[in-house]
Amino acid sequence: MPGVIMTNAGEEKEYPGKLTIRVFTTCVVAAFGGLIFGYDLGISGGVTSMDPFLKKFFPDVYEKESNMEASDNQYCKFDSQKLTLFTSSLYLAALVASICASTVTRKCGRRVTMLLGGLLFLVGAGLNGFASKLWMLIVGRLLLGFGIGCANQSVPIYMAEVAPYKYRGALNMMFQMAITIGIFVANVLNYVFAKMENGQGWRYSLGFAAVPAVLIMIGALFLPDSPSSLIERGQDDKAKEELIKIRGTTDVEEEFRDLIAASEASKAVKHPWAC
């Protein structure tokens, strides 16, 4: 387990350190990445049930919905390849991005990947909010997916590397909690915006995705790099300084040596996808 030393007697020795305000704050800010994912999970299902949205971009679905009887299968009204492309493009893009983002995370650091994810999500939210054509929706969803992939790749790793081992599980749960908060907020906003009489509520639902994107971008600008990330990029002295700050003690030699050893072992793996 990272953060624990095994002695010759087989006993665990804990690293010195405490839960500092710096660590807690950085983990809270990083957890905003979960809001990005949660918000979009909750928002897409809501807008596809808004008649003005369907009428503008998916008239065939709207027509099916309007002509269906109460006894008909309600799932049939969503039998549309275009609508399926709209909903699934995000997840396909997130899958591709999460694979590619691992290289960016390793080479450029966790903060840069989070910042990139927030930027992609912000642009995607803008395209969706101001969409006038179907292609704008699809491209926006792809960008949202790329942003989610970057955030999901970098945020949990960053939080695990910064948190003291005793609190690592609890602090990483902030990411999961942020996802559920994002889903809840998205559903509340969908309910509110669906009642707008001008028929433009879907724009607000999609456009409000820019809020968590801005939060993660602002946070990433002020977050410190994790010691592990700095060591991976050859900045050992800076990594030790940061480790002292986040642990709240100067007694970090053992953990620092362990981080260097872990980094060297990681670099020795030439083909991580090979068995």
Backbone as CSV, one residue per row, in Angstrom:
resi,resn,N_x,N_y,N_z,CA_x,CA_y,CA_z,C_x,C_y,C_z
1,MET,0.846,-1.195,0.000,0.000,0.000,0.000,0.878,1.241,0.000
2,PRO,0.686,2.192,-0.897,1.445,3.416,-0.902,1.246,4.177,0.402
3,GLY,2.330,4.727,0.938,2.236,5.468,2.178,2.541,4.619,3.392
4,VAL,2.841,3.319,3.179,3.138,2.423,4.280,4.451,1.716,3.993
5,ILE,5.325,1.583,5.005,6.594,0.884,4.876,6.474,-0.467,5.548
6,MET,6.925,-1.518,4.884,6.951,-2.840,5.483,8.333,-3.074,6.082
7,THR,8.409,-3.343,7.386,9.678,-3.605,8.047,10.081,-5.047,7.813
8,ASN,11.322,-5.398,8.241,11.806,-6.767,8.072,10.974,-7.760,8.849
9,ALA,10.344,-7.292,9.918,9.514,-8.176,10.732,8.123,-8.358,10.138
10,GLY,7.884,-7.715,9.035,6.591,-7.841,8.377,5.538,-6.926,8.936
11,GLU,5.944,-5.945,9.760,4.996,-5.016,10.340,4.914,-3.752,9.496
12,GLU,3.762,-3.119,9.552,3.573,-1.881,8.813,4.033,-0.690,9.641
13,LYS,4.745,0.207,8.989,5.176,1.435,9.641,4.579,2.609,8.880
14,GLU,3.832,3.417,9.587,3.158,4.529,8.937,4.130,5.664,8.672
15,TYR,3.898,6.355,7.567,4.664,7.560,7.287,4.205,8.683,8.210
16,PRO,5.107,9.525,8.666,4.700,10.705,9.442,3.904,11.657,8.550
17,GLY,3.037,12.421,9.157,2.242,13.387,8.400,0.841,13.492,8.954
18,LYS,0.140,14.505,8.536,-1.210,14.735,9.021,-2.065,15.295,7.894
19,LEU,-3.356,15.339,8.164,-4.291,15.898,7.182,-4.243,17.420,7.299
20,THR,-3.499,18.046,6.429,-3.332,19.491,6.482,-4.461,20.196,5.724
21,ILE,-4.632,21.470,6.021,-5.612,22.288,5.302,-5.282,22.319,3.821
22,ARG,-3.994,22.331,3.504,-3.549,22.360,2.110,-4.028,21.123,1.364
23,VAL,-3.890,19.967,1.999,-4.317,18.713,1.367,-5.828,18.684,1.200
24,PHE,-6.552,19.038,2.261,-8.012,18.995,2.198,-8.543,19.937,1.126
25,THR,-7.968,21.129,1.066,-8.417,22.117,0.081,-8.144,21.648,-1.343
26,THR,-6.963,21.108,-1.571,-6.619,20.647,-2.919,-7.522,19.493,-3.349
27,CYS,-7.872,18.621,-2.412,-8.743,17.494,-2.760,-10.166,17.968,-3.046
28,VAL,-10.639,18.967,-2.303,-11.970,19.515,-2.554,-12.023,20.152,-3.937
29,VAL,-10.990,20.928,-4.259,-10.945,21.595,-5.564,-10.863,20.558,-6.680
30,ALA,-10.017,19.559,-6.486,-9.859,18.523,-7.511,-11.152,17.747,-7.720
31,ALA,-11.936,17.599,-6.651,-13.191,16.845,-6.750,-14.203,17.523,-7.658
32,PHE,-13.972,18.814,-7.985,-14.861,19.482,-8.934,-14.884,18.734,-10.271
33,GLY,-13.832,17.976,-10.527,-13.814,17.165,-11.741,-14.960,16.166,-11.765
34,GLY,-15.381,15.718,-10.586,-16.524,14.821,-10.513,-17.821,15.507,-10.881
35,LEU,-17.909,16.809,-10.602,-19.108,17.560,-10.980,-19.301,17.559,-12.488
36,ILE,-18.181,17.638,-13.212,-18.245,17.618,-14.674,-18.935,16.350,-15.164
37,PHE,-18.477,15.226,-14.645,-19.020,13.939,-15.071,-20.475,13.798,-14.632
38,GLY,-20.736,14.085,-13.350,-22.081,13.911,-12.820,-23.103,14.803,-13.496
39,TYR,-22.728,16.053,-13.751,-23.667,16.982,-14.368,-24.100,16.482,-15.740
40,ASP,-23.155,16.012,-16.521,-23.534,15.577,-17.867,-24.300,14.271,-17.843
41,LEU,-24.013,13.409,-16.875,-24.808,12.187,-16.750,-26.273,12.525,-16.493
42,GLY,-26.497,13.544,-15.677,-27.862,13.899,-15.328,-28.560,14.765,-16.351
43,ILE,-27.804,15.554,-17.091,-28.433,16.555,-17.958,-28.932,15.978,-19.272
44,SER,-28.239,15.002,-19.826,-28.577,14.513,-21.167,-29.949,13.857,-21.207
45,GLY,-30.276,13.073,-20.176,-31.581,12.429,-20.155,-32.715,13.428,-20.030
46,GLY,-32.464,14.539,-19.343,-33.500,15.545,-19.157,-33.811,16.318,-20.416
47,VAL,-32.783,16.738,-21.143,-33.034,17.552,-22.343,-33.675,16.729,-23.455
48,THR,-33.389,15.438,-23.503,-33.995,14.615,-24.556,-35.475,14.345,-24.296
49,SER,-35.958,14.757,-23.143,-37.397,14.634,-22.874,-38.115,15.967,-23.022
50,MET,-37.378,17.030,-23.381,-37.995,18.342,-23.591,-38.483,18.456,-25.028
51,ASP,-39.745,18.727,-25.209,-40.338,18.787,-26.545,-39.681,19.833,-27.457
52,PRO,-39.388,21.035,-26.973,-38.743,22.014,-27.864,-37.395,21.533,-28.392
53,PHE,-36.647,20.814,-27.559,-35.356,20.272,-27.974,-35.546,19.211,-29.046
54,LEU,-36.467,18.293,-28.816,-36.727,17.235,-29.793,-37.277,17.811,-31.104
55,LYS,-38.153,18.770,-30.991,-38.763,19.362,-32.180,-37.724,20.053,-33.064
56,LYS,-36.711,20.642,-32.445,-35.704,21.385,-33.204,-34.661,20.466,-33.841
57,PHE,-34.174,19.473,-33.079,-33.060,18.658,-33.561,-33.462,17.246,-33.977
58,PHE,-34.547,16.729,-33.412,-34.962,15.357,-33.707,-36.471,15.346,-33.977
59,PRO,-36.892,15.965,-35.069,-38.333,16.066,-35.364,-39.006,14.712,-35.549
60,ASP,-38.258,13.726,-36.040,-38.853,12.405,-36.209,-39.213,11.790,-34.865
61,VAL,-38.351,11.996,-33.875,-38.641,11.499,-32.527,-39.833,12.252,-31.939
62,TYR,-39.859,13.554,-32.156,-40.959,14.375,-31.646,-42.291,13.946,-32.264
63,GLU,-42.247,13.625,-33.549,-43.473,13.206,-34.237,-43.965,11.870,-33.690
64,LYS,-43.034,10.945,-33.461,-43.421,9.652,-32.883,-44.050,9.847,-31.508
65,GLU,-43.423,10.726,-30.740,-43.911,10.985,-29.390,-45.318,11.585,-29.421
66,SER,-45.534,12.481,-30.359,-46.826,13.162,-30.440,-47.939,12.234,-30.900
67,ASN,-47.606,11.257,-31.726,-48.630,10.382,-32.308,-48.825,9.072,-31.556
68,MET,-48.062,8.881,-30.482,-48.159,7.615,-29.755,-49.374,7.592,-28.854
69,GLU,-49.952,6.425,-28.764,-51.067,6.216,-27.845,-50.508,5.833,-26.475
70,ALA,-51.339,5.955,-25.483,-50.897,5.641,-24.118,-50.500,4.174,-23.975
71,SER,-51.114,3.311,-24.801,-50.838,1.872,-24.697,-49.600,1.451,-25.483
72,ASP,-49.058,2.338,-26.295,-47.894,1.992,-27.110,-46.639,1.898,-26.242
73,ASN,-45.644,1.187,-26.778,-44.350,1.063,-26.088,-43.638,2.408,-26.135
74,GLN,-43.420,2.998,-24.968,-42.849,4.339,-24.902,-41.388,4.383,-25.347
75,TYR,-40.711,3.239,-25.315,-39.309,3.213,-25.724,-39.144,3.366,-27.236
76,CYS,-40.186,3.043,-27.971,-40.095,3.100,-29.427,-39.929,4.523,-29.947
77,LYS,-40.377,5.497,-29.186,-40.289,6.879,-29.661,-38.844,7.368,-29.727
78,PHE,-37.948,6.700,-29.005,-36.542,7.094,-29.016,-35.711,6.244,-29.979
79,ASP,-36.394,5.532,-30.856,-35.692,4.700,-31.836,-35.178,5.589,-32.968
80,SER,-34.047,6.246,-32.730,-33.476,7.186,-33.703,-31.958,7.086,-33.650
81,GLN,-31.351,6.867,-34.803,-29.890,6.773,-34.849,-29.233,8.103,-34.519
82,LYS,-29.860,9.191,-34.933,-29.292,10.513,-34.639,-29.324,10.801,-33.140
83,LEU,-30.428,10.443,-32.511,-30.539,10.655,-31.071,-29.559,9.752,-30.319
84,THR,-29.398,8.548,-30.806,-28.430,7.632,-30.202,-27.014,8.161,-30.339
85,LEU,-26.718,8.745,-31.507,-25.403,9.346,-31.712,-25.174,10.502,-30.744
86,PHE,-26.224,11.303,-30.531,-26.112,12.431,-29.604,-25.762,11.956,-28.199
87,THR,-26.433,10.921,-27.726,-26.217,10.467,-26.352,-24.934,9.656,-26.194
88,SER,-24.613,8.823,-27.181,-23.472,7.912,-27.031,-22.133,8.529,-27.404
89,SER,-22.136,9.608,-28.199,-20.862,10.193,-28.642,-20.008,10.645,-27.466
90,LEU,-20.642,11.130,-26.416,-19.889,11.576,-25.241,-19.110,10.420,-24.625
91,TYR,-19.749,9.278,-24.473,-19.116,8.155,-23.794,-18.009,7.537,-24.643
92,LEU,-18.209,7.519,-25.954,-17.152,7.022,-26.832,-15.935,7.945,-26.784
93,ALA,-16.196,9.256,-26.796,-15.097,10.221,-26.721,-14.386,10.129,-25.375
94,ALA,-15.143,9.932,-24.304,-14.542,9.811,-22.973,-13.645,8.586,-22.890
95,LEU,-14.065,7.493,-23.536,-13.255,6.273,-23.544,-11.923,6.512,-24.244
96,VAL,-11.981,7.133,-25.417,-10.748,7.413,-26.164,-9.860,8.380,-25.394
97,ALA,-10.469,9.424,-24.843,-9.700,10.447,-24.138,-9.035,9.899,-22.884
98,SER,-9.722,9.010,-22.173,-9.150,8.471,-20.946,-7.886,7.663,-21.230
99,ILE,-7.839,7.032,-22.409,-6.638,6.284,-22.787,-5.511,7.235,-23.166
100,CYS,-5.832,8.213,-23.987,-4.810,9.181,-24.417,-4.360,10.081,-23.270
101,ALA,-5.279,10.395,-22.364,-4.959,11.314,-21.265,-3.939,10.724,-20.305
102,SER,-3.812,9.403,-20.283,-2.820,8.794,-19.395,-1.414,9.239,-19.763
103,THR,-1.166,9.376,-21.067,0.143,9.850,-21.510,0.347,11.315,-21.147
104,VAL,-0.687,12.126,-21.346,-0.594,13.545,-20.987,-0.379,13.694,-19.487
105,THR,-1.099,12.896,-18.701,-0.966,12.951,-17.248,0.448,12.616,-16.807
106,ARG,1.035,11.632,-17.457,2.388,11.210,-17.091,3.434,12.211,-17.545
107,LYS,3.302,12.743,-18.750,4.317,13.629,-19.318,4.213,15.068,-18.814
108,CYS,2.993,15.555,-18.664,2.778,16.978,-18.353,2.287,17.232,-16.938
109,GLY,1.851,16.197,-16.256,1.371,16.369,-14.899,-0.135,16.303,-14.790
110,ARG,-0.597,16.084,-13.559,-2.031,15.933,-13.322,-2.764,17.262,-13.485
111,ARG,-2.165,18.353,-13.021,-2.806,19.665,-13.092,-3.087,20.072,-14.539
112,VAL,-2.123,19.855,-15.404,-2.289,20.233,-16.812,-3.427,19.433,-17.441
113,THR,-3.516,18.152,-17.105,-4.583,17.313,-17.655,-5.952,17.772,-17.154
114,MET,-6.032,18.139,-15.876,-7.292,18.656,-15.342,-7.673,19.968,-16.022
115,LEU,-6.693,20.821,-16.237,-6.949,22.099,-16.902,-7.417,21.871,-18.331
116,LEU,-6.786,20.939,-19.032,-7.184,20.602,-20.391,-8.603,20.041,-20.425
117,GLY,-8.917,19.172,-19.464,-10.257,18.606,-19.401,-11.309,19.671,-19.176
118,GLY,-11.022,20.612,-18.270,-11.966,21.697,-18.014,-12.172,22.578,-19.234
119,LEU,-11.083,22.849,-19.958,-11.168,23.687,-21.162,-12.007,23.012,-22.236
120,LEU,-11.773,21.727,-22.482,-12.555,20.986,-23.477,-14.030,20.956,-23.090
121,PHE,-14.284,20.755,-21.802,-15.669,20.700,-21.339,-16.340,22.052,-21.490
122,LEU,-15.592,23.120,-21.249,-16.146,24.469,-21.374,-16.537,24.775,-22.820
123,VAL,-15.665,24.437,-23.754,-15.957,24.667,-25.169,-17.152,23.812,-25.609
124,GLY,-17.172,22.554,-25.151,-18.290,21.681,-25.495,-19.607,22.188,-24.953
125,ALA,-19.599,22.703,-23.723,-20.823,23.260,-23.137,-21.289,24.482,-23.914
126,GLY,-20.334,25.305,-24.377,-20.694,26.471,-25.168,-21.334,26.099,-26.485
127,LEU,-20.753,25.102,-27.157,-21.328,24.651,-28.428,-22.741,24.104,-28.234
128,ASN,-22.936,23.323,-27.184,-24.261,22.750,-26.931,-25.275,23.820,-26.561
129,GLY,-24.854,24.765,-25.733,-25.780,25.799,-25.283,-26.231,26.720,-26.401
130,PHE,-25.345,26.962,-27.373,-25.683,27.874,-28.482,-25.970,27.122,-29.779
131,ALA,-26.191,25.830,-29.682,-26.370,25.005,-30.875,-27.580,25.441,-31.691
132,SER,-27.378,25.487,-33.001,-28.485,25.755,-33.923,-28.609,24.634,-34.952
133,LYS,-27.591,23.792,-35.029,-27.576,22.648,-35.938,-27.206,21.392,-35.160
134,LEU,-27.585,20.249,-35.725,-27.306,18.982,-35.053,-25.816,18.737,-34.907
135,TRP,-25.024,19.134,-35.925,-23.596,18.875,-35.854,-22.948,19.610,-34.685
136,MET,-23.501,20.764,-34.307,-22.968,21.504,-33.166,-23.196,20.719,-31.874
137,LEU,-24.355,20.069,-31.792,-24.623,19.227,-30.629,-23.644,18.065,-30.557
138,ILE,-23.416,17.411,-31.704,-22.547,16.233,-31.722,-21.110,16.616,-31.401
139,VAL,-20.608,17.665,-32.041,-19.238,18.109,-31.773,-19.100,18.544,-30.317
140,GLY,-20.122,19.246,-29.815,-20.099,19.654,-28.409,-20.050,18.460,-27.477
141,ARG,-20.836,17.440,-27.794,-20.837,16.233,-26.959,-19.498,15.519,-27.013
142,LEU,-18.875,15.506,-28.177,-17.552,14.891,-28.287,-16.538,15.622,-27.414
143,LEU,-16.583,16.946,-27.438,-15.670,17.732,-26.618,-15.947,17.519,-25.128
144,LEU,-17.222,17.419,-24.779,-17.565,17.105,-23.397,-16.986,15.753,-22.994
145,GLY,-17.066,14.790,-23.904,-16.513,13.470,-23.620,-15.007,13.502,-23.437
146,PHE,-14.323,14.258,-24.291,-12.874,14.388,-24.145,-12.528,15.030,-22.794
147,GLY,-13.312,16.030,-22.395,-13.077,16.680,-21.114,-13.290,15.741,-19.946
148,ILE,-14.351,14.942,-20.018,-14.630,13.972,-18.958,-13.523,12.927,-18.881
149,GLY,-13.047,12.468,-20.043,-11.967,11.482,-20.055,-10.709,12.007,-19.387
150,CYS,-10.377,13.265,-19.659,-9.191,13.875,-19.036,-9.372,14.012,-17.529
151,ALA,-10.550,14.448,-17.116,-10.813,14.638,-15.685,-10.817,13.308,-14.941
152,ASN,-11.479,12.304,-15.506,-11.557,11.010,-14.845,-10.210,10.314,-14.787
153,GLN,-9.319,10.644,-15.702,-7.983,10.064,-15.697,-7.091,10.725,-14.657
154,SER,-7.184,12.033,-14.523,-6.225,12.774,-13.710,-6.668,13.015,-12.267
155,VAL,-7.955,13.286,-12.054,-8.404,13.701,-10.722,-8.230,12.610,-9.669
156,PRO,-8.715,11.369,-9.878,-8.524,10.351,-8.835,-7.051,10.074,-8.538
157,ILE,-6.213,10.073,-9.582,-4.785,9.853,-9.374,-4.194,10.977,-8.538
158,TYR,-4.548,12.205,-8.887,-4.027,13.366,-8.165,-4.422,13.308,-6.693
159,MET,-5.685,13.028,-6.426,-6.165,12.998,-5.054,-5.493,11.889,-4.253
160,ALA,-5.284,10.735,-4.875,-4.623,9.627,-4.188,-3.172,9.948,-3.869
161,GLU,-2.512,10.677,-4.754,-1.100,10.998,-4.542,-0.904,12.087,-3.491
162,VAL,-1.856,12.989,-3.375,-1.719,14.103,-2.433,-2.158,13.709,-1.025
163,ALA,-3.192,12.878,-0.915,-3.771,12.564,0.387,-2.846,11.659,1.210
164,PRO,-2.770,11.878,2.526,-2.077,10.922,3.401,-2.773,9.578,3.334
165,TYR,-2.009,8.511,3.486,-2.588,7.189,3.222,-3.770,6.885,4.135
166,LYS,-3.766,7.397,5.383,-4.857,7.102,6.315,-6.180,7.691,5.859
167,TYR,-6.104,8.798,5.116,-7.318,9.501,4.704,-7.566,9.381,3.199
168,ARG,-6.782,8.553,2.543,-6.861,8.488,1.086,-8.224,8.021,0.597
169,GLY,-8.762,7.012,1.228,-10.066,6.508,0.809,-11.162,7.526,1.015
170,ALA,-11.143,8.186,2.186,-12.178,9.175,2.490,-12.113,10.363,1.543
171,LEU,-10.903,10.849,1.268,-10.767,12.012,0.396,-11.094,11.668,-1.051
172,ASN,-10.766,10.450,-1.471,-11.122,10.047,-2.835,-12.629,9.904,-3.000
173,MET,-13.332,9.661,-1.904,-14.786,9.573,-1.983,-15.405,10.926,-2.324
174,MET,-14.634,12.007,-2.127,-15.138,13.323,-2.527,-15.421,13.362,-4.023
175,PHE,-14.610,12.653,-4.797,-14.809,12.597,-6.240,-16.128,11.910,-6.563
176,GLN,-16.388,10.787,-5.879,-17.643,10.071,-6.094,-18.832,10.904,-5.623
177,MET,-18.663,11.585,-4.481,-19.749,12.419,-3.974,-20.044,13.570,-4.932
178,ALA,-18.983,14.132,-5.525,-19.163,15.229,-6.473,-19.935,14.756,-7.701
179,ILE,-19.724,13.517,-8.122,-20.472,12.964,-9.259,-21.969,12.923,-8.935
180,THR,-22.304,12.430,-7.744,-23.716,12.341,-7.374,-24.326,13.735,-7.194
181,ILE,-23.552,14.676,-6.663,-24.045,16.046,-6.535,-24.319,16.634,-7.919
182,GLY,-23.406,16.366,-8.859,-23.597,16.839,-10.227,-24.853,16.280,-10.855
183,ILE,-25.131,14.995,-10.628,-26.354,14.370,-11.154,-27.595,15.018,-10.540
184,PHE,-27.549,15.240,-9.229,-28.682,15.856,-8.539,-28.951,17.266,-9.046
185,VAL,-27.893,18.065,-9.152,-28.048,19.441,-9.627,-28.589,19.461,-11.050
186,ALA,-28.095,18.558,-11.896,-28.553,18.504,-13.285,-30.042,18.203,-13.361
187,ASN,-30.508,17.276,-12.552,-31.931,16.927,-12.583,-32.810,18.060,-12.056
188,VAL,-32.329,18.759,-11.030,-33.080,19.899,-10.515,-33.185,20.992,-11.583
189,LEU,-32.064,21.284,-12.237,-32.065,22.319,-13.271,-32.927,21.916,-14.463
190,ASN,-32.868,20.649,-14.834,-33.736,20.173,-15.917,-35.205,20.413,-15.585
191,TYR,-35.572,20.125,-14.344,-36.963,20.313,-13.918,-37.370,21.784,-14.002
192,VAL,-36.459,22.664,-13.563,-36.751,24.098,-13.571,-36.805,24.639,-14.994
193,PHE,-35.792,24.313,-15.791,-35.710,24.879,-17.138,-36.765,24.316,-18.083
194,ALA,-37.223,23.101,-17.814,-38.256,22.503,-18.672,-39.566,23.287,-18.600
195,LYS,-39.744,24.061,-17.535,-40.975,24.829,-17.363,-40.916,26.211,-18.015
196,MET,-39.777,26.550,-18.624,-39.666,27.862,-19.270,-40.613,27.936,-20.469
197,GLU,-41.367,29.003,-20.548,-42.384,29.120,-21.590,-41.817,29.457,-22.962
198,ASN,-40.583,29.968,-23.008,-40.017,30.344,-24.307,-39.427,29.153,-25.063
199,GLY,-39.443,27.985,-24.458,-38.945,26.792,-25.135,-37.441,26.718,-25.270
200,GLN,-36.723,27.570,-24.548,-35.265,27.592,-24.637,-34.599,27.006,-23.388
201,GLY,-35.365,26.336,-22.571,-34.820,25.788,-21.337,-33.691,24.806,-21.569
202,TRP,-33.771,24.051,-22.669,-32.716,23.082,-22.960,-31.361,23.756,-23.150
203,ARG,-31.358,24.986,-23.665,-30.098,25.716,-23.835,-29.444,25.994,-22.477
204,TYR,-30.255,26.373,-21.518,-29.728,26.647,-20.189,-29.227,25.360,-19.533
205,SER,-29.971,24.277,-19.715,-29.549,22.998,-19.140,-28.183,22.578,-19.679
206,LEU,-28.028,22.653,-20.989,-26.759,22.263,-21.600,-25.662,23.285,-21.314
207,GLY,-26.005,24.556,-21.352,-25.008,25.602,-21.160,-24.463,25.689,-19.751
208,PHE,-25.287,25.309,-18.766,-24.828,25.385,-17.380,-23.704,24.400,-17.081
209,ALA,-23.421,23.501,-18.015,-22.277,22.611,-17.846,-20.972,23.398,-17.799
210,ALA,-21.004,24.646,-18.257,-19.808,25.488,-18.224,-19.399,25.829,-16.795
211,VAL,-20.344,25.787,-15.855,-20.034,26.169,-14.463,-19.031,25.214,-13.822
212,PRO,-19.278,23.883,-13.795,-18.252,22.998,-13.230,-16.957,23.020,-14.025
213,ALA,-17.054,23.292,-15.328,-15.828,23.379,-16.144,-14.963,24.546,-15.688
214,VAL,-15.591,25.693,-15.444,-14.846,26.869,-14.973,-14.264,26.606,-13.587
215,LEU,-15.025,25.923,-12.723,-14.545,25.637,-11.373,-13.289,24.785,-11.396
216,ILE,-13.285,23.725,-12.213,-12.109,22.851,-12.257,-10.933,23.561,-12.906
217,MET,-11.186,24.441,-13.870,-10.099,25.180,-14.508,-9.455,26.163,-13.529
218,ILE,-10.280,26.898,-12.810,-9.745,27.845,-11.821,-8.981,27.090,-10.738
219,GLY,-9.565,25.981,-10.289,-8.893,25.188,-9.265,-7.555,24.651,-9.732
220,ALA,-7.505,24.149,-10.967,-6.268,23.575,-11.493,-5.148,24.605,-11.605
221,LEU,-5.525,25.870,-11.802,-4.515,26.926,-11.905,-3.792,27.147,-10.579
222,PHE,-4.483,26.862,-9.472,-3.921,27.148,-8.154,-3.469,25.890,-7.407
223,LEU,-3.827,24.723,-7.920,-3.416,23.489,-7.250,-1.914,23.265,-7.395
224,PRO,-1.271,22.705,-6.374,0.143,22.339,-6.510,0.267,21.015,-7.257
225,ASP,1.391,20.807,-7.897,1.657,19.502,-8.496,1.859,18.480,-7.394
226,SER,1.469,17.257,-7.630,1.694,16.201,-6.640,3.166,15.810,-6.653
227,PRO,3.717,15.398,-5.507,5.126,14.982,-5.462,5.454,13.879,-6.467
228,SER,4.557,12.919,-6.622,4.814,11.820,-7.561,4.938,12.327,-8.989
229,SER,4.075,13.277,-9.349,4.122,13.841,-10.693,5.422,14.595,-10.927
230,LEU,5.868,15.328,-9.931,7.125,16.077,-10.057,8.314,15.132,-10.186
231,ILE,8.289,14.043,-9.428,9.384,13.068,-9.506,9.413,12.421,-10.881
232,GLU,8.250,12.097,-11.426,8.190,11.489,-12.758,8.829,12.376,-13.814
233,ARG,8.768,13.690,-13.593,9.315,14.641,-14.557,10.691,15.160,-14.148
234,GLY,11.347,14.440,-13.220,12.721,14.754,-12.855,12.911,15.956,-11.957
235,GLN,11.857,16.412,-11.279,11.955,17.578,-10.395,11.948,17.114,-8.937
236,ASP,12.999,16.363,-8.571,13.043,15.744,-7.247,13.065,16.766,-6.117
237,ASP,13.861,17.807,-6.241,13.967,18.810,-5.175,12.624,19.494,-4.929
238,LYS,11.976,19.856,-6.007,10.667,20.505,-5.882,9.642,19.535,-5.309
239,ALA,9.766,18.262,-5.677,8.847,17.238,-5.169,8.993,17.098,-3.661
240,LYS,10.214,17.133,-3.167,10.434,17.010,-1.724,9.868,18.221,-0.987
241,GLU,10.054,19.409,-1.558,9.497,20.614,-0.944,7.975,20.535,-0.856
242,GLU,7.360,20.062,-1.915,5.906,19.952,-1.932,5.429,18.884,-0.962
243,LEU,6.177,17.799,-0.846,5.816,16.726,0.082,5.842,17.227,1.521
244,ILE,6.812,18.045,1.845,6.893,18.635,3.190,5.677,19.515,3.456
245,LYS,5.258,20.281,2.451,4.121,21.188,2.622,2.816,20.423,2.827
246,ILE,2.589,19.389,2.020,1.300,18.697,2.110,1.241,17.735,3.296
247,ARG,2.389,17.307,3.809,2.387,16.426,4.973,2.470,17.210,6.281
248,GLY,2.870,18.468,6.222,2.944,19.282,7.424,4.060,18.890,8.354
249,THR,5.128,18.266,7.819,6.273,17.854,8.613,7.501,17.760,7.713
250,THR,8.680,17.902,8.337,9.927,17.765,7.560,10.424,16.324,7.552
251,ASP,9.770,15.473,8.312,10.181,14.069,8.396,9.525,13.277,7.262
252,VAL,10.026,13.481,6.060,9.420,12.843,4.884,10.427,12.001,4.103
253,GLU,11.600,11.765,4.681,12.658,11.076,3.938,12.241,9.690,3.476
254,GLU,11.624,8.924,4.372,11.247,7.552,4.012,10.202,7.535,2.898
255,GLU,9.186,8.365,3.029,8.150,8.416,1.983,8.734,8.939,0.676
256,PHE,9.620,9.910,0.768,10.228,10.466,-0.440,11.043,9.411,-1.179
257,ARG,11.821,8.630,-0.432,12.611,7.562,-1.073,11.703,6.515,-1.702
258,ASP,10.591,6.219,-1.043,9.659,5.237,-1.575,9.013,5.739,-2.868
259,LEU,8.709,7.033,-2.920,8.132,7.617,-4.131,9.121,7.556,-5.291
260,ILE,10.391,7.809,-5.012,11.415,7.730,-6.054,11.547,6.296,-6.551
261,ALA,11.537,5.341,-5.619,11.647,3.928,-6.005,10.455,3.508,-6.850
262,ALA,9.257,3.972,-6.480,8.062,3.633,-7.248,8.122,4.233,-8.648
263,SER,8.652,5.460,-8.748,8.779,6.111,-10.054,9.765,5.355,-10.946
264,GLU,10.871,4.929,-10.360,11.872,4.175,-11.138,11.313,2.839,-11.597
265,ALA,10.547,2.194,-10.733,9.935,0.914,-11.118,8.929,1.117,-12.238
266,SER,8.201,2.236,-12.185,7.230,2.534,-13.231,7.911,2.789,-14.573
267,LYS,9.016,3.519,-14.535,9.747,3.806,-15.771,10.372,2.560,-16.383
268,ALA,10.605,1.549,-15.567,11.211,0.307,-16.070,10.236,-0.499,-16.914
269,VAL,8.939,-0.184,-16.800,7.920,-0.882,-17.595,7.872,-0.228,-18.971
270,LYS,8.376,-0.914,-19.957,8.456,-0.343,-21.308,7.146,-0.470,-22.075
271,HIS,6.422,-1.533,-21.821,5.173,-1.765,-22.548,4.049,-2.032,-21.551
272,PRO,3.428,-0.980,-21.023,2.420,-1.150,-19.975,1.171,-1.915,-20.405
273,TRP,0.920,-1.958,-21.735,-0.277,-2.657,-22.211,-0.003,-4.130,-22.511
274,ALA,1.264,-4.530,-22.389,1.628,-5.919,-22.677,1.517,-6.765,-21.418
275,CYS,1.288,-8.042,-21.590,1.189,-8.958,-20.442,2.571,-9.279,-19.913
